[in-house]
Amino acid sequence: MTSTAALYLLQAGGGSAPSPLFQLGIQFALILAIFYFLMIRPQQKQRRQHEESLRNLQKGDDIVTTGGIIGQVIHIRESMKDGAPVKAMDDPVTIKSAESRIIVERGRIAKVTNAKRAEATSTTSSS
């Protein structure tokens, strides 16, 4: 036997290559992992932060509704469960926009701007 023939026999019998189906499965798993970490996970984090800001909504906060109405919260009626107030997404929130008072659901608020509170904290920190 020549040395090249022996080398070929050692390479052929030394180990088996993974099947193409296994390689395809690994590629799909990597694509799904990348998709999860780049798209799904950040969206879930953003949704949790938005829900938390809605739960912490207070009288005097400036908000923007999903319909584009800009207003200021003047009253929040929280639902009651077992005698204790519960902050639910369907609680009615009364907002004042210009001369009008509008009642919207807490879950229909797109953004809490809190411009009034941000100005107050920046003036106290600079003095």
C-alpha angles and dihedrals in degrees: 000000000000121000093248092053090050090049091053091049091051092049094047095048097034098083141342122244117238114263118261090242091057091049090050090051091052091049091051091048091052092048091050091048091051091046090050096049096042101040118009101041096049090048091052091049091049091048091051091050091049093049090048091052089050091050090051092050112139139185109280096030116136112231143178118215125217087255091058098254112147116208149135125258112245101165139010121196107203121202120245125230120179090346095304126103114253124196104227128173092240095057113127113247119194113214132185116222115178104307096341134088115211131185116216134167116260090237091057093065109107101189140008108213101180092190091156094054093044091055092049093052093046093052093048093048094049095052 
